[in-house]
Amino acid sequence: MEADFIKLPVEMMHLLDAVELYRFFHTGGEEIIALRGVSLSVGEGEMVAVVGPSGSGKSTFLMCLAGLDEPDGGAVWIRGERMTRRPESEKSKLRANYLGIMRQRDNLFPHLSVEENLALVGKRMRADRGDVLERLGINARKSFLPGELSGGEQARASIAVALACNPQVLLLDEPTGETDASTEKRILSLLSDFRGGGGAVIVATHNSAVGRLATRVLVMKDGRVSDG
């Protein structure tokens, strides 16, 4: 029986469970296998660094976890509720209730300022928005449009937006990709505090400092979990 028809036993439920995810893409006459049976369970206070070379499947894996891409096999559960193969309205509700998501690009509405982007999703934000922006070093840029920010500033604004809905799980794709050492420390401190509050973090990264902060490292190669 396929994994997505299996109801997870209560004792197996975590904040997020992914079971045997497969994803295929077709380009011309070729089939590219982006994910080959990848599984992961993440509980409160955990941080998983997903590492591997470009093209190993890291971003595809995160998008399947977020319900923004549909796996061809396997399934994802958030708090015991199945994300996979459900109507988009139901997936959107799960994302709004539980997930904070940062993609590598297109996280911000270009016609809204940083502060307006946060306000759009942050009605339930427990922390003061200004405090989060201050910790990320971009509070002085809150009135700027995304196009007026540098790549690193856009990344930090995207992290703030991911936190704005008060999520239980953060899914971050290369959050430190365009940052200097000082900014990297700000981001890692924020993620550490999020974990300390019981949240879970899954982050695709090439950054060794992120890997050292993680409680686990998932190494991917050619769409599979590798032994290293």
C-alpha positions in Angstrom: 0.0 0.0 0.0 1.3 3.5 -0.8 2.6 5.5 2.1 0.1 8.4 1.6 -2.8 6.0 2.3 -1.2 4.9 5.6 -2.4 6.7 8.7 0.6 7.3 11.0 0.3 5.7 14.4 0.2 8.3 17.2 3.6 7.1 18.5 5.2 7.9 15.1 3.8 11.4 14.8 6.3 14.2 14.9 6.1 17.9 13.9 6.9 16.7 10.4 7.1 13.3 8.9 8.1 12.5 5.3 8.0 8.9 4.1 9.7 7.5 1.0 9.4 10.6 -1.2 10.0 10.2 -4.9 10.0 13.0 -7.5 10.4 12.7 -11.3 10.8 15.4 -13.9 10.7 15.0 -17.7 12.9 17.1 -20.0 12.5 16.3 -23.6 12.7 12.5 -23.9 14.7 12.2 -20.6 13.4 11.4 -17.1 15.2 13.0 -14.2 14.8 11.4 -10.8 15.1 14.3 -8.3 14.2 12.3 -5.2 14.6 8.6 -4.6 12.8 7.4 -1.5 13.9 10.1 0.9 12.4 9.9 4.5 12.7 12.2 7.5 11.0 12.8 10.8 11.6 16.0 12.8 10.5 16.7 16.4 10.4 19.8 18.7 13.7 21.5 19.2 15.4 19.8 16.3 17.4 21.3 13.5 18.2 19.3 10.4 20.8 20.5 7.9 20.2 19.1 4.5 23.5 19.2 2.7 24.9 18.0 -0.6 26.1 19.3 -4.0 24.0 21.4 -6.3 21.5 19.2 -8.1 21.3 16.6 -5.3 17.6 17.3 -4.6 17.8 19.5 -1.6 15.5 22.2 -2.9 13.0 19.7 -4.4 12.9 17.9 -1.0 12.1 21.1 0.9 9.4 22.1 -1.6 7.7 18.7 -1.3 7.8 19.0 2.5 6.1 22.4 2.2 3.4 21.1 -0.1 4.6 23.5 -2.8 5.6 20.6 -5.0 3.8 17.3 -5.1 5.9 14.1 -4.8 5.2 11.3 -7.3 5.5 8.8 -4.5 5.4 8.8 -0.7 3.8 11.4 1.5 4.3 14.2 4.0 2.5 14.7 7.3 2.5 17.9 9.4 1.4 17.3 13.0 -0.1 14.0 11.9 -2.2 15.6 9.1 -1.3 14.6 5.6 -0.1 17.3 3.4 0.4 15.3 0.2 -2.3 14.9 -2.4 -4.9 17.2 -0.8 -6.8 20.2 -2.3 -4.6 23.3 -2.4 -7.0 25.1 0.0 -6.3 22.4 2.6 -2.6 22.5 2.0 -2.6 26.3 2.3 -4.3 26.0 5.6 -1.7 23.5 6.9 1.1 25.8 5.7 -0.5 28.9 7.4 -1.0 27.0 10.7 2.3 25.2 11.0 5.0 26.2 8.5 7.4 29.1 7.8 8.9 28.8 4.4 11.9 30.5 2.7 12.6 29.6 -0.9 15.8 30.6 -2.7 13.8 33.3 -4.5 10.4 34.9 -4.9 9.6 35.0 -1.1 8.5 38.6 -1.1 5.7 40.5 -2.8 7.6 43.0 -5.0 5.0 45.8 -4.7 5.0 45.7 -0.9 7.6 47.1 1.6 9.4 44.7 3.9 7.1 45.8 6.8 4.0 45.3 4.6 5.2 41.8 3.6 5.5 40.9 7.2 2.1 42.4 8.1 0.4 40.4 5.3 1.3 37.1 7.0 2.1 38.1 10.5 -1.3 38.7 12.2 -0.4 36.0 14.8 3.2 36.9 15.2 4.1 36.8 18.9 7.4 38.6 18.7 7.4 42.3 17.8 8.1 42.6 14.0 10.6 45.4 14.6 12.5 43.2 17.1 12.9 40.4 14.5 14.0 42.9 11.9 16.4 44.5 14.3 17.9 41.1 15.2 18.4 40.4 11.5 20.0 43.9 11.0 17.4 45.2 8.5 15.0 47.3 10.7 16.3 50.4 9.0 15.2 49.0 5.7 11.7 48.0 6.7 10.1 50.7 4.4 12.0 49.6 1.4 10.6 47.5 -1.5 12.3 44.2 -2.2 13.9 45.5 -5.4 15.6 48.2 -3.3 17.4 45.6 -1.1 20.6 43.7 -1.7 20.5 40.0 -2.2 21.5 39.4 1.4 18.9 41.9 2.7 16.2 40.2 0.7 17.2 36.8 2.3 17.0 38.3 5.8 13.6 39.8 5.0 12.5 36.4 3.7 13.5 34.8 7.0 11.5 37.4 8.9 8.5 36.7 6.7 8.9 32.9 7.3 8.9 33.6 11.1 6.0 36.1 10.8 3.2 33.5 10.9 4.4 32.0 14.2 5.3 28.6 12.7 6.1 25.4 14.4 8.4 24.3 11.6 10.8 26.4 9.5 11.8 25.3 6.0 14.7 27.4 4.8 16.6 27.1 1.5 20.1 28.6 1.7 19.3 31.3 4.3 22.9 32.4 4.7 23.8 32.2 1.0 24.6 35.9 0.5 25.6 37.0 3.9 28.8 38.1 5.6 30.1 36.6 8.9 28.4 39.1 11.1 25.0 38.6 9.5 25.4 34.9 9.5 25.8 35.0 13.3 22.6 37.0 13.6 20.7 34.4 11.5 22.1 31.4 13.5 21.3 33.1 16.8 17.7 33.6 15.7 17.4 29.9 14.5 18.9 28.7 17.8 16.3 30.7 19.8 13.5 29.4 17.6 14.7 25.8 18.3 14.9 26.7 22.0 11.3 27.7 22.0 10.3 24.2 20.7 10.2 24.9 17.0 11.9 22.6 14.4 14.1 23.8 11.6 14.9 22.1 8.3 17.5 24.0 6.3 19.1 23.3 2.9 22.6 24.7 3.1 26.2 24.6 1.9 27.3 26.5 5.0 29.4 24.5 7.4 28.4 26.8 10.3 24.8 25.9 9.8 25.7 22.2 9.8 27.6 22.6 13.1 24.5 24.2 14.7 22.2 21.4 13.5 21.2 18.5 15.7 21.3 16.2 12.6 22.8 16.4 9.1 21.0 14.8 6.2 23.5 14.3 3.3 21.9 14.0 -0.1 23.5 12.9 -3.4 21.7 12.2 -6.6 18.3 12.4 -4.9 19.1 9.9 -2.2 20.2 10.1 1.4 23.9 9.3 1.3 26.1 7.8 3.9 28.5 10.7 3.4 
